[in-house]
Amino acid sequence: MAEKTEKATPKKLRDARKKGQVAKSKDFPSAFTFATSFSLIVATSGYFFKNLAGYMLAAFTGVKEGENIGAQIPMYVKAAFQVIFNTSMPFMILISLVGILVSFLIVGPLFSLQSMKPDIKKLNPVNNLKGIFKLKTFIELLKSIMKITGAFILIYSVVYNSLPEIVATAGMPILGSAIVFSDFLIKVAFRVGLFFLAIAIFDLVFQRKNFAKEMKMEKFEVKQEHKDTEGNPEIKGKRRQTQQEIAYQESPRAARKARAIVTNPIHIAVALAYDAEEDPAPKILVMGKGVTADSIVKVALENNIPIMRNVPLAQLLYNKGKIGQYIPEETYEAIAEVLKWLDSIEATTEPEYNVDIFK
């Protein structure tokens, strides 16, 4: 496969975005939301305590001697839910908005139905096995190990340093014990939150660099895209129609100008032309089945043109390609291998032109 050295064009990035493919980090929004939640809890702890303490005081003082307490339980439970709901709902709404805002700032507005469609390729065990050995998978595993190990070390250090205070709570009033434990939890959450946020920032930088690398293009992909997007559509359409008509008129003699022939090997033959200095991608000169395919192969043999046996590529070119036009985008990788092979045999003094590859 030809090396991808060119940065992704805006069009390719737009197309990828439509499919839901963007540079995003799952860790950053969650870590930032955790840090925000922790800060809000600390800032509003007095508000929470005031509401809950007020409810408990009202509940205990409301119980009168001689009354049936069991009959009052549903009322107290309902009141408890109301207090918890009214106290926590503004907090939950604010945290949700923070999470949405962070995701929006990272990837922008994004809604893609294509990413929700089921993909049969994901069920392919071979593709899944290849995914295990990707750098991205290794980084995810490394992050998980770092988060678990780091969190354990931080929690252990806080427990170790706070152990005397925790033991001392055995002889303290309930309020004093609550203050000690709240300080302990604040220390744990603060340190773990900062640690997770640091990992999330690293992950965000990595995901952006990795996405940019995955989106890189080959040189003839860039040329092909430029060719497809620039110029008057009507003129391009007429030019393609003229090229097809000429190709059909010369078929299969047009194969004489081909750089290579891709065969099925006996049912299909596709003649390809390519000039690296002028063409953004290889072009289909002529193709055919049966007798036409035999004639194309015969012309190739007479003119010493390389013939390659590639069943899936020949079928794909025949089914998706059009005479006089550049090859379909989905054949780029396979064609890149073919061009590389052609360069190698053309560099030899006595090339073997009739070689089977990709059996």
C-alpha positions in Angstrom: 0.0 0.0 0.0 1.3 3.5 -0.9 2.4 5.6 2.0 -0.1 8.2 3.2 1.9 11.4 3.5 -0.6 14.2 2.8 -2.8 15.9 5.4 -6.5 15.3 5.2 -8.4 17.7 3.0 -11.3 19.7 4.4 -13.6 17.6 2.2 -12.4 14.3 3.7 -12.7 15.7 7.2 -16.3 16.8 6.4 -17.1 13.4 5.0 -15.6 11.7 8.0 -17.6 14.0 10.3 -20.8 13.0 8.6 -20.0 9.4 9.5 -19.4 10.4 13.1 -15.6 10.1 12.8 -14.0 12.9 14.8 -11.1 13.4 17.2 -12.6 12.9 20.5 -11.6 11.7 24.0 -14.0 9.8 26.2 -11.9 10.4 29.2 -11.8 14.2 29.1 -15.5 15.0 29.4 -15.9 12.4 32.2 -12.8 13.7 34.1 -13.8 17.3 33.7 -17.4 16.5 34.8 -16.0 14.6 37.8 -13.8 17.6 38.8 -16.8 20.0 38.3 -19.1 17.8 40.4 -16.6 17.6 43.2 -16.1 21.4 43.2 -19.8 22.0 43.3 -20.4 19.5 46.1 -17.7 21.2 48.2 -19.1 24.6 47.4 -22.8 23.7 48.1 -22.2 21.3 51.0 -23.6 23.8 53.4 -26.8 24.1 51.3 -27.2 20.3 51.3 -26.5 20.0 55.0 -29.0 22.8 55.8 -31.8 21.1 53.8 -31.2 17.6 55.0 -30.7 18.7 58.6 -33.9 20.8 58.5 -35.9 17.8 57.3 -34.5 15.4 59.9 -35.1 18.0 62.7 -38.7 18.5 61.5 -39.3 14.8 61.2 -38.1 14.0 64.7 -39.8 16.9 66.4 -43.0 16.2 64.5 -43.4 12.8 66.1 -45.8 13.1 69.0 -46.0 10.7 71.9 -49.0 8.3 71.7 -49.4 8.7 67.9 -49.2 5.8 65.5 -45.7 6.2 64.0 -46.3 3.5 61.4 -49.1 5.4 59.9 -46.9 8.5 59.5 -44.0 6.6 57.7 -45.4 7.1 54.1 -45.7 10.8 54.8 -42.1 11.1 56.0 -40.8 9.0 53.1 -42.6 11.2 50.6 -41.2 14.3 52.3 -37.7 12.8 52.3 -37.9 12.2 48.5 -39.1 15.7 47.9 -36.3 17.2 49.9 -33.7 15.0 48.1 -35.2 15.8 44.7 -35.4 19.6 45.3 -31.9 19.7 46.7 -30.1 17.6 44.1 -32.1 18.4 40.9 -30.4 21.8 40.2 -27.1 20.1 40.9 -27.8 17.3 38.4 -29.0 19.7 35.7 -25.9 21.8 36.1 -23.6 18.8 35.9 -25.4 17.5 32.8 -25.0 20.9 31.1 -21.3 20.9 31.9 -20.8 17.5 30.4 -22.7 18.5 27.2 -20.8 21.8 27.0 -17.4 20.1 27.3 -18.2 17.6 24.6 -19.5 20.4 22.4 -16.3 22.4 22.8 -14.1 19.4 21.9 -15.9 18.1 18.8 -18.5 20.9 18.0 -22.1 20.1 16.9 -22.2 16.5 15.8 -25.2 14.3 15.0 -24.6 11.3 12.7 -27.2 8.6 11.9 -24.5 6.7 9.9 -22.6 6.0 13.1 -25.7 4.3 14.6 -26.2 1.9 11.7 -25.2 -1.7 12.3 -21.9 -2.7 10.6 -21.5 -6.3 9.7 -17.7 -5.8 9.4 -17.5 -5.3 13.2 -18.6 -8.9 13.6 -15.7 -10.2 11.5 -13.3 -11.9 14.0 -10.3 -11.2 11.7 -10.9 -7.5 11.8 -11.5 -7.6 15.6 -8.2 -9.6 16.0 -6.3 -6.9 14.0 -7.9 -4.2 16.2 -6.4 -5.8 19.3 -2.8 -5.1 18.1 -3.4 -1.4 17.1 -1.5 1.3 18.9 -4.9 2.9 19.9 -5.9 -0.3 21.7 -2.5 -0.5 23.5 -2.9 3.1 24.7 -6.4 2.4 26.0 -5.1 -0.6 28.0 -2.2 1.5 29.3 -4.6 4.3 30.4 -6.8 1.8 32.3 -3.8 0.3 34.1 -2.5 3.8 34.9 -5.9 5.0 36.2 -6.4 2.0 38.4 -2.8 2.0 39.8 -2.7 5.7 40.3 -6.1 5.9 42.0 -5.0 3.0 44.3 -1.8 4.7 45.3 -3.4 8.1 45.9 -6.2 6.6 48.0 -3.7 4.6 50.0 -1.5 7.6 50.7 -4.5 9.6 51.9 -5.7 6.7 54.1 -2.2 6.2 55.5 -1.7 9.9 56.3 -5.3 10.3 57.8 -5.3 7.1 59.8 -4.6 8.8 63.2 -7.6 11.2 62.6 -9.8 8.3 61.5 -9.0 6.2 64.5 -9.6 9.2 66.8 -13.2 9.5 65.5 -14.2 6.5 67.7 -14.3 8.9 70.7 -15.8 11.9 68.9 -19.4 13.1 68.7 -21.2 12.4 65.5 -20.7 15.9 64.1 -17.0 15.8 64.8 -16.7 12.3 63.1 -18.6 13.7 60.1 -16.2 16.6 59.7 -13.2 14.2 59.8 -14.7 11.9 57.2 -15.8 14.7 55.0 -12.2 16.1 55.0 -10.9 12.7 54.2 -13.3 12.3 51.2 -12.4 15.8 50.0 -8.7 14.9 50.0 -9.3 11.6 48.1 -11.6 13.2 45.5 -9.3 16.2 44.9 -6.2 14.1 44.3 -7.9 11.4 42.2 -9.8 14.1 40.2 -6.6 15.9 39.4 -4.9 12.7 38.4 -7.8 11.6 36.1 -7.8 15.1 34.6 -4.1 14.9 33.8 -4.6 11.6 32.0 -7.6 13.0 30.2 -5.6 15.9 28.8 -2.9 13.4 27.6 -5.6 11.3 26.0 -7.2 14.3 24.2 -3.8 15.3 22.7 -3.2 11.7 21.7 -6.6 11.2 20.1 -6.2 14.3 18.0 -2.8 13.4 16.7 -3.9 9.8 16.1 -7.0 10.9 14.2 -5.0 13.3 12.1 -2.6 10.4 11.3 -5.6 8.1 10.4 -7.1 10.7 8.1 -3.9 11.2 6.1 -4.2 10.7 2.3 -2.1 9.4 -0.5 -1.0 11.9 -3.1 -3.2 10.6 -5.9 -6.2 10.6 -3.5 -5.7 14.4 -3.1 -5.4 14.8 -6.8 -8.5 12.7 -7.4 -10.5 14.7 -4.9 -9.3 18.0 -6.5 -10.3 16.7 -9.9 -13.7 15.6 -8.7 -14.5 18.9 -6.9 -13.0 21.5 -9.2 -14.4 22.7 -12.6 -17.8 23.0 -14.3 -19.9 19.8 -13.6 -21.5 20.0 -17.1 -18.1 20.2 -18.8 -16.8 17.4 -16.8 -19.9 15.3 -17.6 -19.5 15.9 -21.3 -15.8 15.1 -21.2 -16.5 11.8 -19.4 -19.2 10.9 -21.9 -16.9 11.6 -24.8 -14.1 9.5 -23.2 -16.6 6.6 -22.7 -17.7 6.8 -26.4 -14.2 6.8 -27.7 -13.2 3.9 -25.4 -16.2 1.9 -26.5 -15.4 2.6 -30.2 -11.8 1.5 -29.8 -12.6 -1.6 -27.6 -10.7 -3.7 -27.1 -7.9 -2.0 -29.1 -7.8 0.7 -26.5 -5.9 -1.8 -24.3 -2.8 -1.1 -26.4 -2.4 2.2 -24.4 -2.8 0.4 -21.0 -0.1 0.2 -18.4 -1.6 -3.0 -17.0 -4.5 -5.5 -17.4 -6.3 -6.8 -14.4 -8.1 -10.1 -15.0 -10.5 -12.5 -13.3 -8.6 -14.3 -15.0 -10.8 -15.6 -17.9 -14.2 -14.0 -17.4 -13.2 -10.3 -16.9 -10.4 -8.1 -18.1 -9.9 -4.4 -17.2 -7.3 -2.2 -18.9 -5.8 0.5 -16.8 -3.8 3.6 -17.8 -1.8 5.8 -15.4 0.6 8.6 -15.8 1.9 9.7 -12.4 2.7 13.2 -13.6 -0.7 13.9 -15.2 -3.3 11.6 -13.6 -4.5 11.8 -10.0 -5.4 8.1 -10.2 -5.4 5.2 -12.7 -8.1 5.4 -15.3 -10.1 2.6 -16.9 -9.4 2.5 -20.6 -11.6 -0.5 -21.5 -13.1 -3.5 -19.8 -15.2 -6.5 -20.8 -16.4 -10.0 -20.2 -16.1 -13.2 -22.1 -15.0 -12.7 -25.7 -14.2 -9.0 -25.1 -12.1 -10.0 -22.1 -10.2 -12.5 -24.3 -9.6 -9.8 -26.9 -8.3 -7.4 -24.3 -5.9 -10.1 -23.0 -4.8 -10.9 -26.6 -4.0 -7.3 -27.3 -2.0 -7.1 -24.1 0.0 -10.1 -25.0 0.7 -8.7 -28.4 1.9 -5.4 -27.0 3.9 -6.9 -24.0 1.6 -5.3 -21.4 1.6 -6.8 -17.8 -1.3 -9.0 -17.0 -2.3 -9.5 -13.4 -4.7 -12.1 -11.9 -6.7 -10.4 -9.1 -10.2 -11.8 -8.9 -11.7 -9.5 -6.3 -10.1 -6.4 -7.8 -11.2 -7.2 -11.3 -14.8 -7.8 -10.2 -14.8 -4.6 -8.2 -13.4 -2.5 -11.0 -15.9 -4.1 -13.5 -19.0 -3.6 -11.2 -18.1 -0.2 -9.8 -15.9 1.4 -12.4 -16.8 3.2 -15.7 -14.9 3.3 -18.9 -13.0 6.6 -19.4 -13.2 7.4 -15.7 -10.8 7.1 -12.8 -10.9 4.0 -10.6 -13.4 3.9 -7.7 -12.2 5.1 -4.4 -12.7 1.7 -2.7 -10.0 0.2 -5.0 -7.3 2.7 -4.1 -5.4 0.4 -1.7 -5.4 -2.6 -4.0 -4.4 -0.4 -7.0 -1.6 1.1 -5.0 -0.1 -2.4 -4.5 -0.5 -3.0 -8.3 1.3 0.2 -9.2 4.1 -0.6 -6.7 4.4 -4.0 -8.4 4.5 -2.4 -11.8 7.2 -0.1 -10.8 9.3 -3.0 -9.6 8.9 -5.1 -12.8 9.4 -2.1 -15.1 12.7 -1.4 -13.4 14.1 -4.8 -14.4 15.7 -5.5 -17.8 13.7 -8.6 -18.6 10.4 -8.4 -16.7 8.0 -11.3 -16.5 4.8 -9.6 -17.6 2.3 -12.4 -17.0 2.4 -12.8 -13.3 -0.3 -13.9 -10.9 -0.7 -11.8 -7.7 -3.4 -11.6 -5.1 -4.7 -15.1 -5.7 
